[in-house]
Amino acid sequence: MRVEDLADRIRRARRIKGWSQTRLAEGLGVTPGAVGHWERPGGNQPSSEHLVEIAKQLSVHHEWLAVGRGEMLPRDSKLFQPGVISLSDEEQMLVEHYQALPPPSRVLLLQFLDALAASPKSFQDHERPGN
């Protein structure tokens, strides 16, 4: 599984805020193309000044945005919702992939997960590939 990088974190924070690339670009005084490059894997990275401003605009912790450490949302953020389950990066990625699937594929995935959960314990104890 691919580790979430800066491009992923910018995109994720922007989507959670409900903003388009254009809206973020306007708030930063850059072009939407610049934001697109920042969100593209292997694309250009924002300057440290822009990174600070992106974190402010999107109401996320700068350290989380910059290096992926710590909490994404400050507890005083309008987006922070007490009692709502916080997903790990891996869980968030799973949700995003699920949401991108067409309904018939979602049904198949849920059936597969049900079968996997019902599998004998010995099957579930195997290490994931690459571990």
N, CA, C and O atoms as CSV, one atom per row, in Angstrom:
chain,resi,resn,atom,element,x,y,z
A,1,MET,N,N,0.849,-1.180,0.000
A,1,MET,CA,C,0.000,0.000,0.000
A,1,MET,C,C,0.893,1.242,0.000
A,1,MET,O,O,1.863,1.329,0.753
A,2,ARG,N,N,0.548,2.187,-0.850
A,2,ARG,CA,C,1.323,3.408,-0.978
A,2,ARG,C,C,1.134,4.294,0.243
A,2,ARG,O,O,0.014,4.470,0.721
A,3,VAL,N,N,2.224,4.849,0.745
A,3,VAL,CA,C,2.180,5.756,1.886
A,3,VAL,C,C,1.687,7.112,1.413
A,3,VAL,O,O,2.062,7.575,0.335
A,4,GLU,N,N,0.853,7.743,2.215
A,4,GLU,CA,C,0.329,9.054,1.863
A,4,GLU,C,C,1.469,10.067,1.848
A,4,GLU,O,O,2.229,10.166,2.811
A,5,ASP,N,N,1.586,10.818,0.754
A,5,ASP,CA,C,2.638,11.828,0.654
A,5,ASP,C,C,2.021,13.227,0.717
A,5,ASP,O,O,0.814,13.375,0.906
A,6,LEU,N,N,2.856,14.237,0.559
A,6,LEU,CA,C,2.400,15.620,0.663
A,6,LEU,C,C,1.263,15.899,-0.314
A,6,LEU,O,O,0.278,16.536,0.058
A,7,ALA,N,N,1.381,15.437,-1.544
A,7,ALA,CA,C,0.324,15.655,-2.542
A,7,ALA,C,C,-1.006,15.075,-2.050
A,7,ALA,O,O,-2.053,15.707,-2.187
A,8,ASP,N,N,-0.955,13.870,-1.478
A,8,ASP,CA,C,-2.166,13.230,-0.955
A,8,ASP,C,C,-2.758,14.041,0.193
A,8,ASP,O,O,-3.973,14.221,0.274
A,9,ARG,N,N,-1.884,14.531,1.086
A,9,ARG,CA,C,-2.379,15.270,2.253
A,9,ARG,C,C,-3.011,16.598,1.839
A,9,ARG,O,O,-4.035,16.992,2.398
A,10,ILE,N,N,-2.421,17.285,0.877
A,10,ILE,CA,C,-3.023,18.538,0.403
A,10,ILE,C,C,-4.395,18.245,-0.189
A,10,ILE,O,O,-5.373,18.913,0.146
A,11,ARG,N,N,-4.470,17.249,-1.068
A,11,ARG,CA,C,-5.730,16.893,-1.724
A,11,ARG,C,C,-6.776,16.481,-0.689
A,11,ARG,O,O,-7.925,16.918,-0.746
A,12,ARG,N,N,-6.366,15.645,0.248
A,12,ARG,CA,C,-7.296,15.156,1.278
A,12,ARG,C,C,-7.838,16.304,2.123
A,12,ARG,O,O,-9.042,16.383,2.364
A,13,ALA,N,N,-6.958,17.189,2.573
A,13,ALA,CA,C,-7.392,18.318,3.404
A,13,ALA,C,C,-8.318,19.247,2.622
A,13,ALA,O,O,-9.304,19.751,3.162
A,14,ARG,N,N,-8.001,19.466,1.370
A,14,ARG,CA,C,-8.831,20.350,0.524
A,14,ARG,C,C,-10.215,19.738,0.341
A,14,ARG,O,O,-11.221,20.443,0.425
A,15,ARG,N,N,-10.273,18.447,0.094
A,15,ARG,CA,C,-11.565,17.782,-0.111
A,15,ARG,C,C,-12.399,17.768,1.166
A,15,ARG,O,O,-13.612,17.972,1.120
A,16,ILE,N,N,-11.761,17.531,2.288
A,16,ILE,CA,C,-12.479,17.536,3.565
A,16,ILE,C,C,-13.062,18.923,3.829
A,16,ILE,O,O,-14.173,19.049,4.343
A,17,LYS,N,N,-12.321,19.943,3.481
A,17,LYS,CA,C,-12.804,21.319,3.643
A,17,LYS,C,C,-13.929,21.605,2.644
A,17,LYS,O,O,-14.709,22.539,2.829
A,18,GLY,N,N,-14.005,20.794,1.588
A,18,GLY,CA,C,-15.048,20.985,0.592
A,18,GLY,C,C,-14.695,22.028,-0.462
A,18,GLY,O,O,-15.576,22.591,-1.111
A,19,TRP,N,N,-13.417,22.275,-0.622
A,19,TRP,CA,C,-12.954,23.299,-1.563
A,19,TRP,C,C,-12.476,22.663,-2.859
A,19,TRP,O,O,-11.974,21.539,-2.874
A,20,SER,N,N,-12.642,23.407,-3.941
A,20,SER,CA,C,-12.070,23.022,-5.228
A,20,SER,C,C,-10.621,23.495,-5.268
A,20,SER,O,O,-10.182,24.276,-4.423
A,21,GLN,N,N,-9.895,23.011,-6.259
A,21,GLN,CA,C,-8.527,23.510,-6.446
A,21,GLN,C,C,-8.561,25.013,-6.730
A,21,GLN,O,O,-7.684,25.752,-6.281
A,22,THR,N,N,-9.561,25.456,-7.466
A,22,THR,CA,C,-9.689,26.879,-7.799
A,22,THR,C,C,-9.898,27.708,-6.545
A,22,THR,O,O,-9.299,28.774,-6.401
A,23,ARG,N,N,-10.747,27.228,-5.628
A,23,ARG,CA,C,-11.012,27.969,-4.382
A,23,ARG,C,C,-9.744,28.083,-3.554
A,23,ARG,O,O,-9.449,29.155,-3.025
A,24,LEU,N,N,-8.991,27.003,-3.433
A,24,LEU,CA,C,-7.744,27.057,-2.681
A,24,LEU,C,C,-6.759,27.991,-3.365
A,24,LEU,O,O,-6.087,28.778,-2.700
A,25,ALA,N,N,-6.668,27.910,-4.677
A,25,ALA,CA,C,-5.753,28.778,-5.423
A,25,ALA,C,C,-6.084,30.249,-5.187
A,25,ALA,O,O,-5.186,31.066,-4.982
A,26,GLU,N,N,-7.365,30.584,-5.215
A,26,GLU,CA,C,-7.779,31.969,-4.978
A,26,GLU,C,C,-7.363,32.439,-3.589
A,26,GLU,O,O,-6.887,33.563,-3.431
A,27,GLY,N,N,-7.538,31.590,-2.589
A,27,GLY,CA,C,-7.161,31.936,-1.223
A,27,GLY,C,C,-5.662,32.126,-1.041
A,27,GLY,O,O,-5.218,32.861,-0.159
A,28,LEU,N,N,-4.893,31.453,-1.886
A,28,LEU,CA,C,-3.428,31.526,-1.780
A,28,LEU,C,C,-2.818,32.549,-2.733
A,28,LEU,O,O,-1.648,32.908,-2.599
A,29,GLY,N,N,-3.610,33.017,-3.693
A,29,GLY,CA,C,-3.079,33.945,-4.688
A,29,GLY,C,C,-2.195,33.256,-5.720
A,29,GLY,O,O,-1.238,33.844,-6.225
A,30,VAL,N,N,-2.528,31.995,-6.029
A,30,VAL,CA,C,-1.789,31.241,-7.051
A,30,VAL,C,C,-2.791,30.750,-8.092
A,30,VAL,O,O,-3.996,30.943,-7.937
A,31,THR,N,N,-2.301,30.127,-9.133
A,31,THR,CA,C,-3.191,29.600,-10.172
A,31,THR,C,C,-3.719,28.221,-9.763
A,31,THR,O,O,-3.073,27.514,-8.989
A,32,PRO,N,N,-4.886,27.839,-10.278
A,32,PRO,CA,C,-5.368,26.481,-10.018
A,32,PRO,C,C,-4.380,25.424,-10.517
A,32,PRO,O,O,-4.293,24.335,-9.951
A,33,GLY,N,N,-3.643,25.747,-11.572
A,33,GLY,CA,C,-2.633,24.821,-12.077
A,33,GLY,C,C,-1.543,24.547,-11.056
A,33,GLY,O,O,-1.027,23.432,-10.978
A,34,ALA,N,N,-1.187,25.566,-10.268
A,34,ALA,CA,C,-0.175,25.377,-9.218
A,34,ALA,C,C,-0.681,24.373,-8.182
A,34,ALA,O,O,0.050,23.477,-7.759
A,35,VAL,N,N,-1.947,24.537,-7.780
A,35,VAL,CA,C,-2.523,23.601,-6.806
A,35,VAL,C,C,-2.568,22.199,-7.410
A,35,VAL,O,O,-2.277,21.216,-6.727
A,36,GLY,N,N,-2.930,22.108,-8.682
A,36,GLY,CA,C,-2.950,20.819,-9.363
A,36,GLY,C,C,-1.589,20.145,-9.351
A,36,GLY,O,O,-1.491,18.936,-9.145
A,37,HIS,N,N,-0.540,20.927,-9.572
A,37,HIS,CA,C,0.822,20.371,-9.536
A,37,HIS,C,C,1.174,19.884,-8.135
A,37,HIS,O,O,1.810,18.841,-7.978
A,38,TRP,N,N,0.762,20.635,-7.121
A,38,TRP,CA,C,1.055,20.241,-5.739
A,38,TRP,C,C,0.358,18.947,-5.378
A,38,TRP,O,O,0.878,18.165,-4.583
A,39,GLU,N,N,-0.826,18.708,-5.958
A,39,GLU,CA,C,-1.599,17.516,-5.628
A,39,GLU,C,C,-1.250,16.311,-6.497
A,39,GLU,O,O,-1.729,15.206,-6.241
A,40,ARG,N,N,-0.442,16.507,-7.493
A,40,ARG,CA,C,-0.075,15.426,-8.400
A,40,ARG,C,C,1.121,14.667,-7.834
A,40,ARG,O,O,2.127,15.286,-7.487
A,41,PRO,N,N,1.036,13.330,-7.731
A,41,PRO,CA,C,2.192,12.567,-7.257
A,41,PRO,C,C,3.412,12.862,-8.140
A,41,PRO,O,O,3.336,12.769,-9.365
A,42,GLY,N,N,4.498,13.206,-7.526
A,42,GLY,CA,C,5.714,13.538,-8.259
A,42,GLY,C,C,5.702,14.945,-8.827
A,42,GLY,O,O,6.639,15.339,-9.522
A,43,GLY,N,N,4.649,15.710,-8.541
A,43,GLY,CA,C,4.556,17.086,-9.045
A,43,GLY,C,C,5.390,18.038,-8.208
A,43,GLY,O,O,6.096,17.633,-7.284
A,44,ASN,N,N,5.292,19.291,-8.551
A,44,ASN,CA,C,6.017,20.318,-7.797
A,44,ASN,C,C,5.499,20.392,-6.372
A,44,ASN,O,O,4.322,20.146,-6.109
A,45,GLN,N,N,6.394,20.733,-5.460
A,45,GLN,CA,C,5.978,20.927,-4.075
A,45,GLN,C,C,5.854,22.414,-3.797
A,45,GLN,O,O,6.606,23.217,-4.350
A,46,PRO,N,N,4.902,22.787,-2.938
A,46,PRO,CA,C,4.764,24.200,-2.604
A,46,PRO,C,C,5.964,24.687,-1.797
A,46,PRO,O,O,6.631,23.910,-1.113
A,47,SER,N,N,6.220,25.974,-1.893
A,47,SER,CA,C,7.281,26.573,-1.068
A,47,SER,C,C,6.883,26.462,0.395
A,47,SER,O,O,5.716,26.217,0.703
A,48,SER,N,N,7.828,26.638,1.290
A,48,SER,CA,C,7.517,26.560,2.723
A,48,SER,C,C,6.508,27.636,3.114
A,48,SER,O,O,5.672,27.412,3.990
A,49,GLU,N,N,6.579,28.809,2.467
A,49,GLU,CA,C,5.615,29.878,2.754
A,49,GLU,C,C,4.212,29.460,2.315
A,49,GLU,O,O,3.237,29.677,3.034
A,50,HIS,N,N,4.123,28.859,1.129
A,50,HIS,CA,C,2.818,28.395,0.665
A,50,HIS,C,C,2.301,27.257,1.543
A,50,HIS,O,O,1.100,27.171,1.802
A,51,LEU,N,N,3.183,26.397,1.994
A,51,LEU,CA,C,2.771,25.281,2.840
A,51,LEU,C,C,2.134,25.789,4.130
A,51,LEU,O,O,1.111,25.264,4.570
A,52,VAL,N,N,2.732,26.800,4.729
A,52,VAL,CA,C,2.158,27.406,5.943
A,52,VAL,C,C,0.778,27.976,5.637
A,52,VAL,O,O,-0.166,27.794,6.406
A,53,GLU,N,N,0.672,28.662,4.516
A,53,GLU,CA,C,-0.597,29.287,4.136
A,53,GLU,C,C,-1.653,28.238,3.771
A,53,GLU,O,O,-2.831,28.418,4.080
A,54,ILE,N,N,-1.247,27.151,3.121
A,54,ILE,CA,C,-2.186,26.071,2.799
A,54,ILE,C,C,-2.772,25.507,4.093
A,54,ILE,O,O,-3.981,25.300,4.191
A,55,ALA,N,N,-1.916,25.259,5.083
A,55,ALA,CA,C,-2.387,24.725,6.370
A,55,ALA,C,C,-3.392,25.688,7.012
A,55,ALA,O,O,-4.411,25.254,7.550
A,56,LYS,N,N,-3.107,26.983,6.957
A,56,LYS,CA,C,-4.040,27.974,7.521
A,56,LYS,C,C,-5.351,27.969,6.764
A,56,LYS,O,O,-6.422,27.906,7.366
A,57,GLN,N,N,-5.269,28.035,5.430
A,57,GLN,CA,C,-6.475,28.086,4.605
A,57,GLN,C,C,-7.358,26.856,4.809
A,57,GLN,O,O,-8.583,26.968,4.851
A,58,LEU,N,N,-6.738,25.689,4.936
A,58,LEU,CA,C,-7.490,24.443,5.048
A,58,LEU,C,C,-7.759,24.028,6.493
A,58,LEU,O,O,-8.366,22.987,6.745
A,59,SER,N,N,-7.302,24.849,7.438
A,59,SER,CA,C,-7.554,24.624,8.871
A,59,SER,C,C,-7.005,23.285,9.362
A,59,SER,O,O,-7.669,22.569,10.112
A,60,VAL,N,N,-5.777,22.951,8.926
A,60,VAL,CA,C,-5.127,21.722,9.381
A,60,VAL,C,C,-3.815,22.083,10.066
A,60,VAL,O,O,-3.280,23.177,9.889
A,61,HIS,N,N,-3.315,21.142,10.845
A,61,HIS,CA,C,-2.019,21.349,11.497
A,61,HIS,C,C,-0.920,21.384,10.439
A,61,HIS,O,O,-0.890,20.566,9.520
A,62,HIS,N,N,-0.025,22.348,10.592
A,62,HIS,CA,C,1.079,22.485,9.646
A,62,HIS,C,C,1.967,21.248,9.650
A,62,HIS,O,O,2.375,20.782,8.585
A,63,GLU,N,N,2.272,20.711,10.817
A,63,GLU,CA,C,3.161,19.543,10.894
A,63,GLU,C,C,2.538,18.337,10.174
A,63,GLU,O,O,3.234,17.611,9.465
A,64,TRP,N,N,1.237,18.129,10.356
A,64,TRP,CA,C,0.574,17.023,9.656
A,64,TRP,C,C,0.670,17.225,8.148
A,64,TRP,O,O,0.989,16.296,7.405
A,65,LEU,N,N,0.394,18.438,7.709
A,65,LEU,CA,C,0.422,18.708,6.275
A,65,LEU,C,C,1.834,18.527,5.717
A,65,LEU,O,O,2.017,17.893,4.678
A,66,ALA,N,N,2.817,19.075,6.398
A,66,ALA,CA,C,4.191,19.077,5.891
A,66,ALA,C,C,4.827,17.692,5.902
A,66,ALA,O,O,5.468,17.296,4.928
A,67,VAL,N,N,4.655,16.948,7.002
A,67,VAL,CA,C,5.384,15.678,7.124
A,67,VAL,C,C,4.506,14.487,7.499
A,67,VAL,O,O,5.004,13.365,7.594
A,68,GLY,N,N,3.220,14.708,7.713
A,68,GLY,CA,C,2.318,13.605,8.013
A,68,GLY,C,C,2.328,13.144,9.448
A,68,GLY,O,O,1.820,12.064,9.751
A,69,ARG,N,N,2.901,13.947,10.351
A,69,ARG,CA,C,2.949,13.584,11.774
A,69,ARG,C,C,1.873,14.328,12.545
A,69,ARG,O,O,1.542,15.471,12.231
A,70,GLY,N,N,1.334,13.669,13.553
A,70,GLY,CA,C,0.369,14.322,14.434
A,70,GLY,C,C,-1.043,14.285,13.870
A,70,GLY,O,O,-1.331,13.598,12.890
A,71,GLU,N,N,-1.901,15.037,14.515
A,71,GLU,CA,C,-3.310,15.108,14.132
A,71,GLU,C,C,-3.496,16.010,12.927
A,71,GLU,O,O,-2.798,17.013,12.775
A,72,MET,N,N,-4.429,15.651,12.084
A,72,MET,CA,C,-4.729,16.471,10.920
A,72,MET,C,C,-5.427,17.767,11.322
A,72,MET,O,O,-5.028,18.853,10.901
A,73,LEU,N,N,-6.472,17.645,12.141
A,73,LEU,CA,C,-7.295,18.799,12.482
A,73,LEU,C,C,-7.092,19.235,13.921
A,73,LEU,O,O,-7.088,18.402,14.828
A,74,PRO,N,N,-6.924,20.537,14.140
A,74,PRO,CA,C,-6.877,21.029,15.521
A,74,PRO,C,C,-8.239,20.802,16.182
A,74,PRO,O,O,-9.268,20.817,15.506
A,75,ARG,N,N,-8.248,20.597,17.463
A,75,ARG,CA,C,-9.510,20.350,18.167
A,75,ARG,C,C,-10.448,21.551,18.094
A,75,ARG,O,O,-11.661,21.392,18.227
A,76,ASP,N,N,-9.908,22.745,17.886
A,76,ASP,CA,C,-10.776,23.925,17.794
A,76,ASP,C,C,-11.218,24.217,16.359
A,76,ASP,O,O,-11.875,25.227,16.109
A,77,SER,N,N,-10.868,23.351,15.428
A,77,SER,CA,C,-11.256,23.508,14.032
A,77,SER,C,C,-12.758,23.315,13.877
A,77,SER,O,O,-13.359,22.485,14.559
A,78,LYS,N,N,-13.360,24.083,12.979
A,78,LYS,CA,C,-14.781,23.921,12.675
A,78,LYS,C,C,-15.043,22.539,12.085
A,78,LYS,O,O,-16.156,22.022,12.186
A,79,LEU,N,N,-14.022,21.938,11.468
A,79,LEU,CA,C,-14.179,20.630,10.845
A,79,LEU,C,C,-14.027,19.484,11.838
A,79,LEU,O,O,-14.439,18.358,11.559
A,80,PHE,N,N,-13.425,19.774,13.015
A,80,PHE,CA,C,-13.229,18.730,14.021
A,80,PHE,C,C,-14.573,18.395,14.639
A,80,PHE,O,O,-15.296,19.292,15.073
A,81,GLN,N,N,-14.916,17.122,14.684
A,81,GLN,CA,C,-16.200,16.697,15.217
A,81,GLN,C,C,-15.966,15.681,16.319
A,81,GLN,O,O,-15.639,14.528,16.040
A,82,PRO,N,N,-16.131,16.099,17.578
A,82,PRO,CA,C,-15.949,15.151,18.676
A,82,PRO,C,C,-16.908,13.979,18.530
A,82,PRO,O,O,-18.049,14.149,18.100
A,83,GLY,N,N,-16.441,12.798,18.889
A,83,GLY,CA,C,-17.269,11.611,18.814
A,83,GLY,C,C,-17.269,10.951,17.451
A,83,GLY,O,O,-17.755,9.830,17.304
A,84,VAL,N,N,-16.732,11.632,16.454
A,84,VAL,CA,C,-16.644,11.044,15.120
A,84,VAL,C,C,-15.362,10.242,15.074
A,84,VAL,O,O,-14.314,10.708,15.522
A,85,ILE,N,N,-15.439,9.049,14.539
A,85,ILE,CA,C,-14.276,8.176,14.481
A,85,ILE,C,C,-13.215,8.801,13.575
A,85,ILE,O,O,-13.507,9.230,12.459
A,86,SER,N,N,-12.010,8.841,14.066
A,86,SER,CA,C,-10.890,9.327,13.271
A,86,SER,C,C,-10.290,8.145,12.522
A,86,SER,O,O,-9.942,7.134,13.131
A,87,LEU,N,N,-10.168,8.269,11.204
A,87,LEU,CA,C,-9.629,7.187,10.394
A,87,LEU,C,C,-8.130,7.341,10.217
A,87,LEU,O,O,-7.613,8.452,10.099
A,88,SER,N,N,-7.444,6.212,10.202
A,88,SER,CA,C,-6.022,6.228,9.872
A,88,SER,C,C,-5.892,6.568,8.396
A,88,SER,O,O,-6.882,6.538,7.664
A,89,ASP,N,N,-4.699,6.887,7.957
A,89,ASP,CA,C,-4.474,7.183,6.544
A,89,ASP,C,C,-4.868,5.995,5.674
A,89,ASP,O,O,-5.449,6.173,4.604
A,90,GLU,N,N,-4.552,4.781,6.131
A,90,GLU,CA,C,-4.877,3.568,5.384
A,90,GLU,C,C,-6.392,3.383,5.290
A,90,GLU,O,O,-6.911,3.030,4.231
A,91,GLU,N,N,-7.104,3.622,6.402
A,91,GLU,CA,C,-8.561,3.509,6.395
A,91,GLU,C,C,-9.194,4.575,5.501
A,91,GLU,O,O,-10.150,4.295,4.778
A,92,GLN,N,N,-8.665,5.784,5.552
A,92,GLN,CA,C,-9.172,6.869,4.705
A,92,GLN,C,C,-8.991,6.517,3.227
A,92,GLN,O,O,-9.878,6.758,2.410
A,93,MET,N,N,-7.841,5.949,2.899
A,93,MET,CA,C,-7.579,5.556,1.522
A,93,MET,C,C,-8.570,4.469,1.087
A,93,MET,O,O,-9.054,4.491,-0.045
A,94,LEU,N,N,-8.870,3.522,1.977
A,94,LEU,CA,C,-9.833,2.471,1.677
A,94,LEU,C,C,-11.214,3.073,1.401
A,94,LEU,O,O,-11.887,2.673,0.451
A,95,VAL,N,N,-11.631,4.018,2.217
A,95,VAL,CA,C,-12.926,4.677,2.020
A,95,VAL,C,C,-12.953,5.406,0.677
A,95,VAL,O,O,-13.939,5.316,-0.055
A,96,GLU,N,N,-11.890,6.121,0.352
A,96,GLU,CA,C,-11.844,6.856,-0.907
A,96,GLU,C,C,-11.897,5.914,-2.111
A,96,GLU,O,O,-12.563,6.210,-3.102
A,97,HIS,N,N,-11.199,4.784,-2.026
A,97,HIS,CA,C,-11.252,3.810,-3.110
A,97,HIS,C,C,-12.659,3.226,-3.239
A,97,HIS,O,O,-13.171,3.064,-4.347
A,98,TYR,N,N,-13.277,2.914,-2.104
A,98,TYR,CA,C,-14.637,2.376,-2.113
A,98,TYR,C,C,-15.599,3.369,-2.767
A,98,TYR,O,O,-16.418,2.986,-3.603
A,99,GLN,N,N,-15.497,4.647,-2.385
A,99,GLN,CA,C,-16.392,5.660,-2.927
A,99,GLN,C,C,-16.199,5.858,-4.425
A,99,GLN,O,O,-17.124,6.289,-5.113
A,100,ALA,N,N,-15.025,5.554,-4.933
A,100,ALA,CA,C,-14.745,5.712,-6.359
A,100,ALA,C,C,-15.291,4.549,-7.197
A,100,ALA,O,O,-15.366,4.644,-8.422
A,101,LEU,N,N,-15.668,3.461,-6.534
A,101,LEU,CA,C,-16.167,2.291,-7.255
A,101,LEU,C,C,-17.610,2.483,-7.715
A,101,LEU,O,O,-18.389,3.163,-7.047
A,102,PRO,N,N,-17.967,1.889,-8.850
A,102,PRO,CA,C,-19.378,1.882,-9.248
A,102,PRO,C,C,-20.153,0.943,-8.317
A,102,PRO,O,O,-19.563,0.026,-7.746
A,103,PRO,N,N,-21.461,1.154,-8.156
A,103,PRO,CA,C,-22.251,0.344,-7.211
A,103,PRO,C,C,-22.093,-1.169,-7.352
A,103,PRO,O,O,-21.990,-1.844,-6.328
A,104,PRO,N,N,-22.067,-1.747,-8.562
A,104,PRO,CA,C,-21.900,-3.211,-8.624
A,104,PRO,C,C,-20.566,-3.679,-8.021
A,104,PRO,O,O,-20.497,-4.738,-7.397
A,105,SER,N,N,-19.525,-2.890,-8.212
A,105,SER,CA,C,-18.216,-3.255,-7.644
A,105,SER,C,C,-18.215,-3.101,-6.134
A,105,SER,O,O,-17.535,-3.850,-5.433
A,106,ARG,N,N,-18.970,-2.134,-5.626
A,106,ARG,CA,C,-19.080,-1.961,-4.175
A,106,ARG,C,C,-19.705,-3.209,-3.555
A,106,ARG,O,O,-19.251,-3.687,-2.515
A,107,VAL,N,N,-20.747,-3.732,-4.197
A,107,VAL,CA,C,-21.411,-4.941,-3.698
A,107,VAL,C,C,-20.423,-6.100,-3.661
A,107,VAL,O,O,-20.351,-6.828,-2.671
A,108,LEU,N,N,-19.663,-6.272,-4.737
A,108,LEU,CA,C,-18.671,-7.351,-4.783
A,108,LEU,C,C,-17.625,-7.195,-3.691
A,108,LEU,O,O,-17.244,-8.172,-3.046
A,109,LEU,N,N,-17.162,-5.973,-3.485
A,109,LEU,CA,C,-16.155,-5.727,-2.452
A,109,LEU,C,C,-16.713,-6.063,-1.069
A,109,LEU,O,O,-16.026,-6.688,-0.260
A,110,LEU,N,N,-17.939,-5.659,-0.795
A,110,LEU,CA,C,-18.545,-5.961,0.504
A,110,LEU,C,C,-18.729,-7.462,0.699
A,110,LEU,O,O,-18.535,-7.975,1.800
A,111,GLN,N,N,-19.101,-8.164,-0.368
A,111,GLN,CA,C,-19.217,-9.626,-0.281
A,111,GLN,C,C,-17.861,-10.260,0.000
A,111,GLN,O,O,-17.759,-11.193,0.795
A,112,PHE,N,N,-16.818,-9.748,-0.658
A,112,PHE,CA,C,-15.471,-10.257,-0.419
A,112,PHE,C,C,-15.050,-10.016,1.031
A,112,PHE,O,O,-14.485,-10.902,1.672
A,113,LEU,N,N,-15.324,-8.825,1.542
A,113,LEU,CA,C,-14.950,-8.510,2.924
A,113,LEU,C,C,-15.713,-9.375,3.921
A,113,LEU,O,O,-15.156,-9.818,4.926
A,114,ASP,N,N,-16.991,-9.611,3.635
A,114,ASP,CA,C,-17.769,-10.513,4.494
A,114,ASP,C,C,-17.158,-11.913,4.506
A,114,ASP,O,O,-17.019,-12.527,5.564
A,115,ALA,N,N,-16.794,-12.411,3.326
A,115,ALA,CA,C,-16.184,-13.737,3.235
A,115,ALA,C,C,-14.838,-13.760,3.950
A,115,ALA,O,O,-14.516,-14.734,4.631
A,116,LEU,N,N,-14.065,-12.715,3.804
A,116,LEU,CA,C,-12.765,-12.639,4.462
A,116,LEU,C,C,-12.925,-12.619,5.978
A,116,LEU,O,O,-12.184,-13.291,6.695
A,117,ALA,N,N,-13.890,-11.850,6.459
A,117,ALA,CA,C,-14.128,-11.767,7.904
A,117,ALA,C,C,-14.614,-13.094,8.472
A,117,ALA,O,O,-14.363,-13.401,9.637
A,118,ALA,N,N,-15.304,-13.876,7.659
A,118,ALA,CA,C,-15.822,-15.172,8.107
A,118,ALA,C,C,-14.803,-16.293,7.939
A,118,ALA,O,O,-15.059,-17.427,8.344
A,119,SER,N,N,-13.654,-15.989,7.346
A,119,SER,CA,C,-12.627,-17.007,7.106
A,119,SER,C,C,-12.054,-17.509,8.417
A,119,SER,O,O,-12.111,-16.824,9.439
A,120,PRO,N,N,-11.494,-18.728,8.376
A,120,PRO,CA,C,-10.863,-19.265,9.586
A,120,PRO,C,C,-9.782,-18.320,10.113
A,120,PRO,O,O,-9.115,-17.626,9.345
A,121,LYS,N,N,-9.629,-18.310,11.398
A,121,LYS,CA,C,-8.658,-17.434,12.055
A,121,LYS,C,C,-7.259,-17.606,11.477
A,121,LYS,O,O,-6.533,-16.622,11.340
A,122,SER,N,N,-6.868,-18.815,11.140
A,122,SER,CA,C,-5.508,-19.061,10.640
A,122,SER,C,C,-5.253,-18.273,9.350
A,122,SER,O,O,-4.131,-17.827,9.108
A,123,PHE,N,N,-6.285,-18.101,8.527
A,123,PHE,CA,C,-6.126,-17.336,7.291
A,123,PHE,C,C,-5.886,-15.857,7.598
A,123,PHE,O,O,-5.076,-15.202,6.943
A,124,GLN,N,N,-6.599,-15.342,8.600
A,124,GLN,CA,C,-6.470,-13.931,8.946
A,124,GLN,C,C,-5.136,-13.623,9.630
A,124,GLN,O,O,-4.709,-12.469,9.640
A,125,ASP,N,N,-4.481,-14.615,10.190
A,125,ASP,CA,C,-3.225,-14.402,10.908
A,125,ASP,C,C,-2.022,-14.257,9.983
A,125,ASP,O,O,-0.949,-13.858,10.436
A,126,HIS,N,N,-2.173,-14.570,8.704
A,126,HIS,CA,C,-1.040,-14.438,7.794
A,126,HIS,C,C,-0.624,-12.996,7.670
A,126,HIS,O,O,-1.454,-12.087,7.678
A,127,GLU,N,N,0.695,-12.796,7.554
A,127,GLU,CA,C,1.210,-11.456,7.380
A,127,GLU,C,C,0.799,-10.898,6.041
A,127,GLU,O,O,0.630,-11.636,5.070
A,128,ARG,N,N,0.637,-9.558,5.993
A,128,ARG,CA,C,0.378,-8.901,4.715
A,128,ARG,C,C,1.642,-8.968,3.876
A,128,ARG,O,O,2.745,-8.967,4.421
A,129,PRO,N,N,1.498,-9.026,2.555
A,129,PRO,CA,C,2.683,-9.031,1.692
A,129,PRO,C,C,3.532,-7.807,1.967
A,129,PRO,O,O,3.010,-6.707,2.143
A,130,GLY,N,N,4.818,-7.995,2.003
A,130,GLY,CA,C,5.753,-6.892,2.215
A,130,GLY,C,C,6.053,-6.610,3.674
A,130,GLY,O,O,6.870,-5.740,3.973
A,131,ASN,N,N,5.411,-7.326,4.594
A,131,ASN,CA,C,5.679,-7.098,6.018
A,131,ASN,C,C,6.645,-8.115,6.541
A,131,ASN,O,O,6.994,-8.086,7.721
